Amino acid sequence: MKALLLLLPCLATPQQAQEPPKSEVSPAQARYDRLVQEASETYQAWVKEIRAWSKEAEETGERPPNQPVLDYSPFYKRFLSAADDFAETEDAVPFLVWLVKNGLPRRAPEGSLALERIEQNHLASPGLVELASMLPNLVYYLDKEKATQLAAKLEQATPSIKVKTWATYVLLGDTLRDEPIQSAKYQEARKAMMALIEKANDRSINRSIRDEILVREEFAVGKVAPDIEGIDLDGVAFKLSDYHGKVVFLDFWGDW
Amino acid sequence: MYPHERSLVIEMKDKPFALIGVNSDPLENALKAVKENELNWRSFQNQPEGSKKAIADDWKVRGWPTIVVLDAERKIRYRGHNGEKATEVAKELVEGMLHPADKP
């Protein structure tokens, strides 16, 4: 049996040679894929545990002890060590991005460390596009000044229009939200923002940044709201304008 | 939110005030919620069966709940997610209508 097993690789060799070369997946990519796979398995296992736990809680009417906790800490260390092995090369970026995305919201020190590395070495990396839409959230994880400084650097350095658009939004967001719409300051910020939004042509940018601007302008305090013609839950037609002369508390609600 | 809205409707019953909902649930869920929670306000169906347009889309609502407070002329006085703030704005407007002399 042993002899046969030893033979097998030799037998397989000529065939393998005819297959397309496997060099398309770099060592860094392979390591990244493996880590992500393992992290996802850990996550799935936790989902299973937490479902069983909630089910038990529902059935017994009380919280069972030992609520399962998702423990990513071994992964934080492994992603960071991988990033170290490829330090200062583009190959480090996916590992750092994963750490920022997963570690920062969970307050892992490795998450902040990863962001620092990005700031030092990778501001111009195209790989940062994966972080683009997370940029406005950085103000929750860093202090505002730090988040703003990072956004300013990114805005200058990035080759990605998406990163540039989100970074600019971090910088102009306060003006767009708070300055009077008629003011020159607002109009200037709006112009710059809209130019980027148009260029980026991205669904999530349109739905968040562009809509926020349009909502503020269309539904600003002082504007007359559009009428609503619809039907109520019993199927009876009615209009918002039926309530003319009254103060209306219009409540967009859902039962969830 | 339900208890807050319910008591607001009762408190403002005889005043120039209306709480109007725009409900985004499937109709059967909405009706169930109304029954189970004794909801006492009228709601539009956000997107009735077969309708192509949703009210919340027209109003660019992106987060729930969103509350818009309108004055008697349908001018927007508040838009946001803060029910308490919206209530405060609405009550002030109603008071201003009932006691115009008190207005600063």
Interface residues (C-beta under 8 A of the other chain):
Chain A: R207 S208 D211 L214 V215 E218 F219 A220 V221 G222 K223 V224 A225 P226 D227 I228 G230 I231 D232 L233 F238 L240 S241 Y243 H244 G245 K246 V247 V248 F249 L250 D251 F252 W253 G254 D255 W256
Chain B: M1 E5 L8 P16 F17 A18 L19 I20 G21 V22 N23 S24 D25 L27 N29 A30 L31 K32 A33 V34 W41 R42 S43 F44 Q45 N46 P48 I55 A56 D58 W59 K60 V61 R62 W64 P65 T66 I67 V68 V69 L70 D71 A72 E73 R74 K75 I76 R77 Y78 R79 A86 T87 A90 L93 V94 M97
